[in-house]
Amino acid sequence: MTVSPEDEYRHAVPESSDGAPIDRVEGLYGDTLWVSVVDRPANIFGIIHFHLTNRGWGRFESLFVIDGVQQQYGNKFPLTKEADKGPWSDGVLTYEVVKPLEQIRIQFDGPRYGYDLTFTGRFPVFDYEDSINGNPLSHSHFYGGHFEQGLLCTGPFEIRGGPNAGETRQLNSWSHRDHSWSDRFAIEPPWEYGQQNIAGHYWPSIQLEDKHINVFGVQAENGPFGGFVSTKDGSEPMLAASAEVLFEDDGRASASWRYTLTMPDNEIIHVRTGRKYGCVKLWLRGDNDLENRLDCYEPFFDFEVEETGERGYGVCEYSVGPPWPRWLV
């Protein structure tokens, strides 16, 4: 593992190949933070997401399904252009590193719901550079790094609107996070394209009693692959994976998934989804707030390992391209 405690924080803009800093006007660069909340007894499912950029702004997202109803928050808020150690906040949503690589705290104080959640590592972080073929995400021109970690999510979640307003539910469930730093969305997309519904990447977070499995792959021949399994003995790279998906009639919403996974010891297992609890889609933009840059879906599912009967839950992230609709006005 090459991830260091300093990688918990915002990263400085790297130097270009000729040793000069990336032009701060021309080059979008930043850190993205992704954290899941999947609590079945509380009937609360969500993704918390941040994009902290060198442009003097960050995007703050709290995307939840509460009792089957979507309640989402997003804000673009000023940040310093220079790297810092946070906490990062827009006054409503706040991300704080409590203990690097071990614990984070996220607070949200909105009109419809609020929470104060602590995320503690169930297992060590995994540097995606340690994937079996190296980092499958290092396709950006100015790529920094990427790490992931299985977590335990605990804390109060307050319902402030709807039929259950006034309730406070105590969360205690498995979770997942990642942190990337790169020039994501810096390159301009094509001038024109139509709706095509092309399956892109898949990225399940499979949370089980004694292990946490994550893989990244694409629905294409010989595409990039990476990922890991974490247990009490540490985190090791997965050897291979493939995914079967059943889409709804719209060609975008996923009804079910089945993954074929090759474990570090060459054992092959199959993990299938069960009940689906809802779905949110990330708010992904470059500099242009009106242009959708990626349709990245986050459905929440139960999981079962076919060979052993082990059961768990998590998220089946995936993308469909090109993004549609493109212009959100």
Backbone as numpy.savetxt, mean C-alpha at the origin, in Angstrom:
# Nx Ny Nz CAx CAy CAz Cx Cy Cz
19.55 -7.47 4.68 18.72 -6.28 4.68 19.59 -5.04 4.68
19.29 -4.11 3.77 20.06 -2.87 3.70 19.25 -1.66 4.20
17.97 -1.86 4.51 17.16 -0.77 5.04 17.73 -0.34 6.39
17.82 0.97 6.59 18.33 1.51 7.85 17.23 2.28 8.57
17.39 2.57 9.87 16.39 3.38 10.57 16.12 4.72 9.90
17.13 5.30 9.23 16.93 6.57 8.56 15.94 6.48 7.40
15.74 5.25 6.88 14.82 5.08 5.77 13.35 5.20 6.18
13.08 5.29 7.48 11.72 5.55 7.93 11.25 6.96 7.55
12.18 7.85 7.27 11.84 9.26 7.11 11.88 9.67 5.64
11.58 10.93 5.38 11.63 11.43 4.01 13.06 11.40 3.48
13.17 11.15 2.18 14.47 11.02 1.54 14.79 12.24 0.69
16.04 12.63 0.74 16.49 13.76 -0.07 16.46 13.39 -1.55
16.29 14.40 -2.38 16.32 14.18 -3.83 17.71 13.68 -4.21
17.79 12.55 -4.92 19.11 12.00 -5.26 19.80 12.80 -6.36
21.06 12.50 -6.55 21.79 13.10 -7.65 21.53 12.34 -8.94
21.59 13.05 -10.06 21.43 12.41 -11.35 22.72 11.70 -11.74
22.71 11.06 -12.91 23.87 10.25 -13.32 25.13 11.09 -13.48
25.00 12.39 -13.76 26.19 13.22 -13.92 26.58 13.93 -12.62
25.93 13.52 -11.51 26.31 14.05 -10.21 25.59 15.30 -9.78
24.73 15.83 -10.65 23.98 17.04 -10.31 22.64 16.65 -9.69
22.11 17.47 -8.78 20.78 17.16 -8.21 19.71 17.19 -9.30
18.67 16.37 -9.12 17.52 16.45 -10.02 16.94 17.85 -9.93
16.59 18.41 -11.08 16.00 19.75 -11.11 14.71 19.74 -10.29
14.64 20.60 -9.30 13.48 20.60 -8.40 12.21 21.08 -9.09
12.36 21.78 -10.20 11.18 22.21 -10.93 10.70 21.10 -11.86
11.65 20.43 -12.50 11.28 19.44 -13.52 11.10 18.03 -12.96
11.67 17.73 -11.81 11.68 16.36 -11.35 10.86 16.12 -10.09
9.67 15.49 -10.23 8.87 15.11 -9.07 9.53 13.93 -8.37
9.74 14.05 -7.07 10.36 12.98 -6.29 9.69 12.97 -4.92
9.57 11.79 -4.33 8.94 11.76 -3.02 8.88 10.38 -2.39
8.39 10.38 -1.16 8.17 9.15 -0.39 6.68 8.83 -0.39
6.35 7.55 -0.60 4.97 7.09 -0.46 4.89 6.12 0.70
3.86 6.27 1.51 3.63 5.45 2.70 2.25 4.82 2.58
2.16 3.51 2.75 0.90 2.76 2.60 0.71 1.91 3.84
-0.46 1.98 4.47 -0.74 1.20 5.68 -2.17 0.68 5.59
-2.38 -0.60 5.91 -3.72 -1.19 5.85 -4.33 -1.35 7.24
-5.66 -1.29 7.26 -6.44 -1.59 8.46 -7.52 -2.59 8.03
-7.47 -3.80 8.59 -8.44 -4.84 8.24 -8.90 -5.47 9.54
-9.99 -4.97 10.09 -10.48 -5.46 11.38 -11.91 -5.97 11.21
-12.04 -7.30 11.10 -13.34 -7.89 10.83 -14.32 -7.77 12.00
-13.92 -8.05 13.25 -14.88 -7.88 14.35 -15.42 -6.46 14.47
-14.57 -5.47 14.17 -15.01 -4.08 14.24 -15.74 -3.63 12.98
-15.68 -4.45 11.91 -16.29 -4.12 10.62 -15.73 -2.82 10.06
-14.40 -2.69 10.16 -13.70 -1.49 9.68 -12.53 -1.93 8.81
-12.47 -1.39 7.59 -11.46 -1.77 6.62 -10.96 -0.50 5.92
-9.65 -0.36 5.81 -9.18 0.87 5.19 -7.73 0.83 4.76
-7.37 1.83 3.95 -6.00 2.09 3.54 -5.68 3.53 3.89
-4.54 3.75 4.54 -4.05 5.08 4.84 -2.81 5.29 3.97
-2.80 6.40 3.22 -1.76 6.56 2.20 -1.26 8.00 2.17
0.05 8.16 1.94 0.68 9.47 1.89 1.63 9.52 0.71
1.72 10.67 0.06 2.75 10.94 -0.94 3.40 12.26 -0.54
4.63 12.19 -0.02 5.34 13.35 0.52 6.42 13.74 -0.47
6.26 14.89 -1.13 7.06 15.19 -2.31 8.04 16.35 -2.10
8.96 16.48 -3.07 9.92 17.58 -3.11 9.33 18.84 -3.74
8.05 18.84 -4.04 7.40 19.97 -4.70 6.84 20.98 -3.72
6.98 20.71 -2.43 6.41 21.61 -1.44 5.00 21.23 -1.04
4.59 19.99 -1.35 3.27 19.51 -0.95 3.29 18.01 -0.72
2.29 17.55 0.00 2.06 16.12 0.18 0.59 15.82 0.02
0.28 14.58 -0.34 -1.12 14.15 -0.38 -1.38 13.22 0.81
-2.49 13.46 1.48 -2.87 12.74 2.68 -4.21 12.05 2.43
-4.26 10.73 2.61 -5.48 9.97 2.30 -5.85 9.04 3.45
-7.13 8.99 3.77 -7.69 8.03 4.72 -8.92 7.44 4.06
-8.81 6.23 3.53 -9.82 5.64 2.65 -10.42 4.41 3.35
-11.64 4.53 3.86 -12.20 3.48 4.70 -13.55 2.98 4.20
-13.85 1.73 4.56 -15.17 1.14 4.45 -15.60 0.81 5.88
-16.62 1.51 6.37 -17.08 1.39 7.75 -18.50 0.85 7.73
-18.70 -0.33 8.28 -20.03 -0.97 8.25 -20.58 -1.05 6.84
-19.68 -1.31 5.88 -20.08 -1.49 4.50 -20.24 -0.21 3.71
-19.99 0.94 4.34 -20.16 2.24 3.67 -18.81 2.91 3.49
-18.50 3.35 2.26 -17.24 4.07 2.03 -17.29 5.45 2.66
-16.24 5.78 3.40 -16.04 7.12 3.95 -14.57 7.47 3.70
-14.34 8.43 2.80 -12.98 8.69 2.35 -12.59 10.15 2.56
-11.31 10.35 2.82 -10.76 11.69 3.04 -9.48 11.83 2.23
-9.32 13.00 1.58 -8.07 13.28 0.88 -7.79 14.76 0.92
-6.50 15.11 1.04 -6.11 16.51 1.12 -4.71 16.67 0.56
-4.50 17.75 -0.17 -3.18 18.15 -0.64 -2.74 19.32 0.22
-1.56 19.19 0.87 -1.20 20.12 1.93 0.27 20.51 1.81
0.62 21.77 2.14 2.02 22.20 2.02 2.97 21.40 2.92
4.16 21.14 2.38 5.26 20.52 3.11 6.53 21.30 2.80
7.54 21.13 3.63 8.84 21.64 3.26 9.35 20.83 2.07
10.16 21.45 1.20 10.73 20.73 0.07 11.86 19.82 0.51
12.47 20.14 1.63 13.61 19.36 2.12 13.13 18.14 2.90
13.96 17.11 2.90 13.66 15.90 3.66 13.64 16.22 5.15
12.73 15.58 5.88 12.66 15.78 7.32 12.18 14.49 7.98
12.07 14.53 9.30 11.72 13.33 10.06 10.30 13.37 10.63
9.50 14.35 10.19 8.12 14.39 10.61 7.97 14.81 12.07
6.79 14.55 12.67 5.62 13.92 12.06 5.09 14.73 10.88
4.37 14.03 9.97 3.80 14.67 8.80 2.29 14.77 8.99
1.77 15.98 8.83 0.36 16.20 9.13 -0.20 17.32 8.27
-1.49 17.21 7.97 -2.22 18.30 7.33 -3.18 18.95 8.32
-3.02 18.63 9.60 -3.90 19.13 10.63 -5.07 18.22 10.93
-5.29 17.23 10.06 -6.37 16.26 10.26 -5.81 14.84 10.36
-4.91 14.50 9.44 -4.29 13.18 9.37 -2.80 13.32 9.67
-2.29 12.52 10.61 -0.91 12.66 11.07 -0.22 11.30 11.12
1.00 11.25 10.57 1.83 10.04 10.57 3.09 10.33 11.37
3.36 9.49 12.35 4.51 9.69 13.24 5.31 8.40 13.38
6.61 8.49 13.21 7.49 7.37 13.47 7.79 7.35 14.97
7.37 6.29 15.66 7.59 6.17 17.11 8.93 5.52 17.38
9.17 4.38 16.72 10.44 3.66 16.85 10.79 3.11 15.47
11.85 3.63 14.84 12.15 3.26 13.46 12.19 1.76 13.24
11.50 1.33 12.19 11.43 -0.06 11.74 10.66 -0.96 12.70
10.07 -0.36 13.74 9.35 -1.16 14.73 7.94 -0.66 15.02
7.74 0.65 15.05 6.42 1.16 15.46 6.14 2.53 14.86
4.91 2.70 14.37 4.43 3.99 13.88 3.07 4.28 14.51
2.69 5.55 14.48 1.39 5.98 15.01 0.72 6.86 13.97
-0.58 6.61 13.72 -1.33 7.41 12.76 -2.62 7.87 13.43
-2.86 9.17 13.36 -4.05 9.76 13.97 -4.87 10.47 12.90
-6.19 10.42 13.07 -7.10 11.09 12.15 -8.24 11.70 12.95
-8.53 12.96 12.68 -9.57 13.69 13.41 -10.51 14.34 12.41
-11.42 13.54 11.86 -12.34 14.02 10.84 -13.75 14.17 11.38
-14.63 14.76 10.61 -16.00 14.96 11.08 -16.84 13.70 11.12
-16.52 12.71 10.27 -17.34 11.50 10.20 -16.76 10.33 10.97
-15.44 10.35 11.16 -14.79 9.31 11.96 -13.43 9.83 12.40
-12.86 9.17 13.39 -11.54 9.52 13.89 -10.87 8.30 14.48
-9.54 8.35 14.56 -8.82 7.21 15.16 -7.47 7.64 15.67
-6.94 6.82 16.54 -5.58 6.97 17.08 -4.99 5.56 17.12
-4.29 5.19 16.06 -3.86 3.80 15.85 -2.34 3.67 15.95
-1.93 2.63 16.65 -0.53 2.28 16.76 -0.28 1.01 15.96
0.76 1.04 15.14 1.12 -0.11 14.30 2.49 -0.60 14.74
2.52 -1.84 15.25 3.74 -2.41 15.80 4.15 -3.62 14.96
5.42 -3.74 14.66 5.90 -4.83 13.82 5.62 -6.21 14.40
4.90 -7.04 13.66 4.77 -8.45 14.02 6.06 -9.20 13.67
6.69 -8.75 12.59 7.88 -9.39 12.05 8.85 -8.31 11.60
10.10 -8.67 11.30 11.06 -7.67 10.80 10.66 -7.12 9.44
11.17 -5.93 9.12 10.93 -5.37 7.79 11.67 -6.20 6.75
11.17 -6.12 5.50 11.82 -6.79 4.38 12.18 -5.75 3.34
13.44 -5.70 2.99 13.92 -4.82 1.92 13.63 -5.49 0.59
12.86 -4.83 -0.28 12.50 -5.43 -1.55 13.71 -5.67 -2.45
14.82 -5.04 -2.13 16.07 -5.32 -2.86 16.51 -6.76 -2.64
16.04 -7.39 -1.55 16.39 -8.77 -1.24 15.46 -9.78 -1.88
14.55 -9.33 -2.75 13.71 -10.26 -3.50 14.57 -11.16 -4.37
14.02 -12.28 -4.79 14.79 -13.33 -5.43 15.51 -12.85 -6.68
14.91 -11.90 -7.42 15.53 -11.36 -8.63 15.89 -9.88 -8.46
16.05 -9.44 -7.23 16.26 -8.02 -6.98 14.92 -7.30 -6.92
14.96 -6.02 -6.73 13.74 -5.25 -6.52 12.91 -5.15 -7.81
11.69 -5.70 -7.83 10.88 -5.64 -9.05 10.28 -4.26 -9.30
10.43 -3.34 -8.35 9.84 -2.01 -8.49 10.84 -0.97 -8.98
12.07 -1.36 -9.22 13.12 -0.39 -9.53 13.14 0.00 -11.00
11.94 0.27 -11.55 11.84 0.67 -12.94 11.85 2.19 -13.09
11.68 2.92 -11.99 11.75 4.38 -12.07 13.17 4.81 -12.39
13.32 5.94 -13.09 14.65 6.40 -13.48 15.47 6.79 -12.24
14.86 7.54 -11.35 15.52 7.90 -10.10 14.86 7.13 -8.97
15.23 5.87 -8.86 14.61 4.99 -7.87 15.44 4.98 -6.59
14.75 5.00 -5.45 15.43 4.98 -4.17 15.40 3.63 -3.51
14.24 3.23 -3.01 14.12 1.96 -2.32 12.70 1.68 -1.90
12.51 0.50 -1.30 11.17 0.05 -0.94 11.30 -1.03 0.14
10.57 -0.85 1.25 10.53 -1.92 2.26 9.10 -2.13 2.72
8.85 -3.30 3.30 7.52 -3.69 3.74 7.60 -4.40 5.09
6.44 -4.51 5.76 6.45 -5.11 7.09 5.04 -5.53 7.50
4.93 -6.72 8.08 3.70 -7.16 8.71 3.58 -6.54 10.09
2.37 -6.07 10.43 2.17 -5.28 11.64 1.00 -5.79 12.46
0.89 -5.28 13.68 -0.30 -5.40 14.52 -0.86 -4.00 14.70
-2.15 -3.83 14.40 -2.83 -2.54 14.51 -3.70 -2.54 15.76
-3.50 -1.56 16.64 -4.31 -1.44 17.86 -4.69 0.02 18.09
-5.83 0.23 18.74 -6.22 1.58 19.11 -7.69 1.84 18.90
-8.18 2.99 19.38 -9.60 3.33 19.26 -9.95 3.93 17.90
-11.13 3.56 17.41 -11.68 4.08 16.16 -13.08 4.59 16.49
-13.30 5.89 16.32 -14.56 6.53 16.71 -15.44 6.78 15.50
-16.69 6.33 15.57 -17.67 6.58 14.52 -18.40 7.87 14.88
-18.34 8.87 14.00 -18.91 10.18 14.31 -20.11 10.54 13.43
-20.46 9.69 12.48 -21.59 9.95 11.61 -22.34 8.67 11.32
-23.50 8.80 10.68 -24.28 7.63 10.31 -25.07 7.06 11.46
-25.65 5.87 11.25 -26.54 5.28 12.27 -25.84 4.87 13.55
-24.51 4.70 13.51 -23.78 4.26 14.70 -22.90 5.38 15.27
-23.27 6.61 14.99 -22.51 7.75 15.52 -22.43 7.67 17.04
-21.26 7.97 17.54 -21.03 7.93 18.98 -20.34 6.67 19.46
-20.27 5.65 18.61 -19.58 4.42 19.00 -18.07 4.58 18.88
-17.34 3.96 19.81 -15.88 3.84 19.71 -15.54 2.36 19.74
-14.87 1.90 18.71 -14.51 0.48 18.59 -13.00 0.32 18.77
-12.61 -0.64 19.56 -11.20 -0.90 19.80 -10.68 -1.88 18.75
-9.73 -1.44 17.94 -9.16 -2.29 16.90 -8.01 -3.12 17.46
-7.92 -4.34 16.99 -6.81 -5.24 17.37 -6.71 -6.29 16.27
-5.91 -6.00 15.24 -5.89 -6.87 14.06 -4.55 -6.77 13.35
-4.30 -7.74 12.47 -3.08 -7.74 11.68 -3.14 -6.67 10.60
-1.99 -6.20 10.22 -1.90 -5.08 9.29 -0.65 -5.24 8.43
-0.45 -4.28 7.53 0.68 -4.33 6.60 1.07 -2.90 6.24
2.32 -2.70 5.95 2.74 -1.37 5.47 3.86 -1.50 4.46
4.00 -0.43 3.63 5.19 -0.30 2.80 5.61 1.15 2.76
6.85 1.37 2.33 7.43 2.71 2.21 8.36 2.69 1.01
8.08 3.58 0.05 8.91 3.70 -1.15 9.41 5.13 -1.29
10.52 5.31 -1.97 10.99 6.64 -2.34 11.53 6.57 -3.77
10.94 7.43 -4.65 11.27 7.34 -6.07 10.69 8.56 -6.79
10.90 8.59 -8.12 10.34 9.66 -8.95 9.02 9.22 -9.56
8.21 8.53 -8.80 6.92 8.05 -9.25 6.08 9.19 -9.83
5.52 8.96 -11.01 4.63 9.89 -11.72 5.36 11.13 -12.24
6.68 11.10 -12.28 7.42 12.25 -12.81 7.37 12.29 -14.34
7.29 11.13 -14.98 7.29 11.07 -16.44 5.87 11.29 -16.96
5.75 12.14 -17.98 4.44 12.44 -18.55 3.89 11.20 -19.28
2.58 10.93 -19.12 1.97 9.78 -19.81 1.67 10.11 -21.27
1.17 9.14 -22.04 0.85 9.39 -23.45 -0.17 10.52 -23.62
-0.15 11.12 -24.79 -1.07 12.21 -25.11 -2.53 11.75 -25.07
-2.77 10.52 -25.56 -4.15 10.04 -25.67 -4.17 8.52 -25.53
-5.19 8.02 -24.88 -5.44 6.57 -24.85 -6.91 6.35 -24.50
-7.39 5.14 -24.76 -8.78 4.80 -24.47 -8.88 3.76 -23.38
-10.12 3.39 -23.04 -10.33 2.37 -22.02 -10.04 1.00 -22.60
-9.15 0.25 -21.94 -8.76 -1.06 -22.46 -8.87 -2.18 -21.44
-8.89 -1.86 -20.15 -9.03 -2.87 -19.09 -7.95 -3.95 -19.17
-6.70 -3.52 -19.13 -5.57 -4.44 -19.16 -5.11 -4.72 -17.73
-5.16 -5.98 -17.31 -4.73 -6.34 -15.96 -3.25 -6.02 -15.78
-2.92 -5.32 -14.72 -1.55 -4.92 -14.47 -0.91 -5.74 -13.36
-0.50 -5.08 -12.29 0.19 -5.79 -11.22 -0.80 -6.40 -10.23
-0.33 -7.38 -9.47 -1.06 -7.90 -8.32 -0.11 -7.90 -7.12
-0.66 -7.67 -5.95 0.18 -7.44 -4.76 -0.65 -7.80 -3.51
-0.80 -9.10 -3.22 -1.58 -9.46 -2.04 -0.79 -9.32 -0.75
-1.50 -8.92 0.29 -0.97 -8.93 1.65 -1.76 -10.00 2.40
-1.15 -11.17 2.59 -1.83 -12.35 3.15 -1.39 -12.50 4.60
-2.31 -12.23 5.51 -2.00 -12.21 6.94 -2.56 -13.46 7.61
-1.68 -14.31 8.11 -2.05 -15.56 8.76 -1.54 -15.57 10.20
-1.98 -16.54 10.96 -1.66 -16.59 12.40 -0.17 -16.57 12.67
0.61 -17.35 11.92 2.03 -17.48 12.21 2.93 -16.96 11.11
2.35 -16.32 10.10 3.18 -15.81 9.00 2.47 -14.69 8.27
3.27 -13.96 7.49 2.76 -12.87 6.66 3.39 -13.04 5.28
2.56 -13.13 4.24 3.05 -13.36 2.89 2.70 -12.15 2.02
3.66 -11.69 1.26 3.42 -10.61 0.31 4.20 -10.90 -0.96
3.56 -10.72 -2.11 4.27 -10.85 -3.38 3.85 -9.72 -4.31
4.75 -9.37 -5.22 4.46 -8.44 -6.30 4.71 -9.16 -7.61
3.71 -9.14 -8.48 3.87 -9.72 -9.80 3.01 -8.96 -10.79
3.14 -9.29 -12.06 2.31 -8.68 -13.10 1.66 -9.78 -13.92
0.49 -9.45 -14.46 -0.25 -10.42 -15.27 0.27 -10.40 -16.70
1.54 -10.77 -16.85 2.17 -10.81 -18.16 3.30 -11.84 -18.12
3.60 -12.41 -19.27 4.65 -13.43 -19.38 6.00 -12.86 -18.99
6.72 -13.56 -18.11 8.08 -13.18 -17.71 8.17 -11.78 -17.13
7.12 -11.36 -16.45 7.13 -10.05 -15.82 7.95 -10.04 -14.55
8.21 -8.87 -13.98 8.99 -8.78 -12.75 8.26 -9.42 -11.58
9.03 -9.93 -10.64 8.46 -10.61 -9.47 9.32 -10.33 -8.24
8.66 -10.22 -7.10 9.36 -10.08 -5.83 8.42 -10.42 -4.69
8.92 -10.30 -3.48 8.07 -10.55 -2.33 8.75 -11.41 -1.28
8.01 -11.69 -0.22 8.62 -12.33 0.95 7.57 -13.04 1.79
8.07 -13.86 2.71 7.25 -14.42 3.78 7.97 -14.13 5.09
7.21 -13.67 6.06 7.76 -13.40 7.39 7.18 -14.38 8.40
8.06 -14.90 9.27 7.65 -15.75 10.39 8.44 -15.32 11.61
8.29 -16.06 12.70 9.05 -15.75 13.91 10.56 -15.86 13.68
10.96 -16.57 12.62 12.38 -16.75 12.34 12.96 -15.66 11.44
12.10 -14.74 10.99 12.58 -13.65 10.14 11.83 -13.58 8.83
12.35 -12.80 7.89 11.72 -12.57 6.59 12.62 -13.11 5.48
12.04 -13.92 4.59 12.80 -14.53 3.49 12.10 -14.26 2.16
12.84 -14.23 1.06 12.22 -13.97 -0.25 11.42 -15.17 -0.75
10.26 -14.87 -1.33 9.49 -15.89 -2.02 10.20 -16.23 -3.34
9.96 -17.45 -3.85 10.67 -17.90 -5.05 9.88 -17.67 -6.33
8.55 -17.71 -6.27 7.74 -17.51 -7.47 6.29 -17.33 -7.05
5.49 -16.80 -7.98 4.07 -16.64 -7.73 3.33 -16.43 -9.04
2.05 -16.77 -9.04 1.15 -16.42 -10.13 -0.22 -16.18 -9.53
-1.09 -15.50 -10.28 -2.39 -15.13 -9.76 -3.48 -15.38 -10.79
-4.60 -15.92 -10.33 -5.81 -16.06 -11.14 -6.86 -15.13 -10.53
-7.52 -14.35 -11.38 -8.50 -13.40 -10.88 -9.79 -13.53 -11.67
-10.90 -13.41 -10.98 -12.22 -13.35 -11.61 -12.72 -11.92 -11.50
-12.86 -11.26 -12.64 -13.34 -9.88 -12.67 -14.86 -9.85 -12.83
-15.45 -8.78 -12.33 -16.86 -8.50 -12.58 -17.03 -8.09 -14.04
-18.27 -7.85 -14.44 -18.57 -7.54 -15.85 -17.90 -6.26 -16.31
-17.56 -5.36 -15.38 -16.93 -4.10 -15.79 -15.47 -4.26 -16.15
-14.90 -5.45 -15.92 -13.50 -5.71 -16.26 -12.52 -5.09 -15.29
-13.01 -4.54 -14.18 -12.12 -3.85 -13.23 -12.31 -4.33 -11.80
-13.52 -4.46 -11.35 -13.76 -4.92 -9.98 -13.47 -6.42 -9.88
-12.67 -6.82 -8.89 -12.32 -8.23 -8.73 -13.28 -8.91 -7.76
-13.78 -10.10 -8.16 -14.69 -10.86 -7.32 -13.97 -11.90 -6.48
-12.86 -12.42 -6.99 -12.10 -13.43 -6.25 -10.70 -13.55 -6.82
-9.80 -14.13 -6.00 -8.41 -14.35 -6.38 -7.97 -15.74 -5.92
-7.01 -16.31 -6.66 -6.34 -17.54 -6.24 -4.86 -17.40 -6.61
-4.00 -17.54 -5.62 -2.56 -17.36 -5.81 -1.84 -18.70 -5.70
-0.92 -18.95 -6.61 0.00 -20.08 -6.52 1.35 -19.53 -6.09
1.82 -19.95 -4.92 2.98 -19.35 -4.29 4.06 -20.40 -4.03
5.28 -20.09 -4.44 6.42 -20.96 -4.15 7.19 -20.37 -2.97
7.19 -21.10 -1.86 7.78 -20.64 -0.62 9.31 -20.72 -0.68
10.02 -20.12 0.28 11.48 -20.16 0.26 12.08 -21.56 0.27
11.36 -22.55 0.80 11.88 -23.93 0.83 11.40 -24.74 -0.36
10.85 -24.08 -1.40 10.36 -24.69 -2.64 8.99 -25.35 -2.50
8.38 -25.31 -1.32 7.02 -25.80 -1.17 6.06 -24.89 -1.95
5.12 -25.49 -2.65 4.12 -24.72 -3.40 2.79 -24.79 -2.66
2.21 -23.64 -2.39 0.91 -23.57 -1.75 -0.03 -22.75 -2.61
-1.31 -22.89 -2.34 -2.33 -22.13 -3.05 -3.19 -21.40 -2.02
-3.36 -20.12 -2.23 -4.16 -19.29 -1.33 -5.31 -18.71 -2.12
-6.52 -18.92 -1.64 -7.71 -18.40 -2.32 -8.45 -17.44 -1.41
-9.17 -16.54 -2.04 -9.94 -15.58 -1.28 -11.31 -16.16 -0.93
-11.89 -15.63 0.15 -13.25 -15.96 0.56 -14.11 -14.72 0.49
-14.67 -14.36 1.63 -15.57 -13.20 1.67 -14.84 -11.91 1.32
-15.52 -11.07 0.56 -15.00 -9.76 0.24 -15.75 -8.72 1.08
-14.98 -7.81 1.71 -15.57 -6.84 2.64 -15.71 -5.44 2.06
-15.29 -5.25 0.85 -15.35 -3.93 0.24 -14.06 -3.62 -0.49
-13.98 -2.41 -1.05 -12.81 -2.03 -1.84 -12.70 -0.51 -1.85
-11.47 -0.02 -1.86 -11.20 1.39 -2.09 -10.17 1.49 -3.21
-10.06 2.67 -3.80 -9.06 2.90 -4.85 -8.18 4.06 -4.42
-6.87 3.90 -4.55 -5.94 4.94 -4.13 -6.11 6.20 -4.96
-5.82 7.32 -4.34 -5.85 8.64 -4.99 -4.43 8.92 -5.47
-4.15 8.62 -6.73 -2.79 8.66 -7.25 -2.68 9.70 -8.35
-1.86 10.71 -8.10 -1.69 11.83 -9.01 -0.21 12.20 -9.11
0.15 12.86 -10.20 1.43 13.53 -10.28 1.23 14.98 -9.90
1.81 15.90 -10.66 1.63 17.32 -10.39 0.23 17.80 -10.76
-0.40 17.15 -11.73 -1.70 17.58 -12.21 -2.80 16.92 -11.38
-3.49 17.72 -10.58 -4.51 17.17 -9.68 -5.69 16.56 -10.42
-5.92 16.96 -11.65 -7.09 16.49 -12.40 -6.85 15.19 -13.15
-5.57 14.78 -13.26 -5.26 13.62 -14.10 -5.01 12.38 -13.25
-5.85 11.38 -13.44 -5.69 10.09 -12.78 -4.47 9.38 -13.38
-3.50 8.98 -12.54 -2.27 8.38 -13.07 -2.22 6.87 -12.94
-3.01 6.28 -12.07 -2.98 4.82 -11.92 -4.26 4.37 -11.23
-4.93 3.38 -11.80 -6.08 2.76 -11.14 -5.58 1.59 -10.31
-5.37 1.86 -9.03 -4.84 0.87 -8.09 -5.92 0.56 -7.06
-6.45 -0.65 -7.11 -7.58 -1.06 -6.29 -7.11 -1.82 -5.06
-7.86 -1.65 -3.96 -7.51 -2.26 -2.67 -8.73 -2.98 -2.09
-9.06 -4.18 -2.58 -10.17 -4.93 -1.99 -9.72 -5.71 -0.75
-10.63 -5.86 0.20 -10.36 -6.54 1.47 -11.04 -7.91 1.44
-10.25 -8.96 1.70 -10.74 -10.33 1.58 -10.33 -11.19 2.78
-11.11 -12.27 3.00 -10.63 -13.41 3.78 -9.73 -14.26 2.89
-8.80 -15.03 3.53 -7.92 -15.94 2.82 -7.99 -17.33 3.42
-7.73 -18.34 2.57 -7.57 -19.72 3.04 -6.44 -20.37 2.26
-5.53 -21.04 2.98 -4.48 -21.86 2.36 -5.09 -23.23 2.06
-5.17 -23.57 0.79 -5.88 -24.79 0.40 -5.24 -26.05 0.99
-3.93 -26.10 1.04 -3.24 -27.32 1.48 -3.37 -27.58 2.98
-3.50 -26.53 3.77 -3.49 -26.70 5.24 -4.78 -26.27 5.92
-5.61 -25.52 5.21 -6.82 -25.01 5.84 -6.61 -23.77 6.68
-5.36 -23.27 6.72 -5.10 -22.04 7.48 -5.96 -20.91 6.94
-6.43 -20.07 7.85 -7.29 -18.96 7.45 -6.71 -17.63 7.94
-6.95 -16.61 7.17 -6.49 -15.29 7.53 -7.27 -14.24 6.77
-6.68 -13.07 6.61 -7.35 -11.97 5.92 -6.30 -10.98 5.46
-6.74 -10.00 4.66 -5.80 -9.00 4.17 -6.34 -8.25 2.98
-5.42 -7.84 2.11 -5.73 -6.98 0.97 -5.19 -7.62 -0.31
-5.96 -7.52 -1.39 -5.53 -8.03 -2.70 -5.33 -6.86 -3.66
-4.31 -6.04 -3.42 -4.09 -4.89 -4.30 -3.81 -5.35 -5.73
-4.32 -4.55 -6.70 -4.05 -4.83 -8.11 -4.32 -3.56 -8.90
-3.86 -3.55 -10.13 -4.11 -2.41 -11.02 -4.69 -2.90 -12.33
-5.45 -2.01 -12.97 -5.98 -2.22 -14.32 -5.67 -0.96 -15.11
-5.15 -1.13 -16.31 -4.74 0.04 -17.06 -5.32 0.07 -18.47
-5.16 1.21 -19.11 -4.70 2.47 -18.52 -5.76 3.04 -17.57
-5.38 4.01 -16.73 -6.35 4.55 -15.78 -7.58 5.14 -16.49
-8.76 4.79 -15.92 -10.00 5.24 -16.57 -11.09 5.44 -15.55
-11.81 6.55 -15.52 -11.60 7.68 -16.40 -10.29 8.41 -16.10
-9.73 9.01 -17.14 -8.43 9.70 -16.99 -8.59 11.07 -16.35
-9.58 11.82 -16.79 -9.77 13.19 -16.31 -10.92 13.22 -15.31
-10.64 13.59 -14.10 -11.63 13.50 -13.03 -12.27 14.87 -12.78
-12.94 15.35 -13.82 -13.71 16.60 -13.72 -15.03 16.40 -14.44
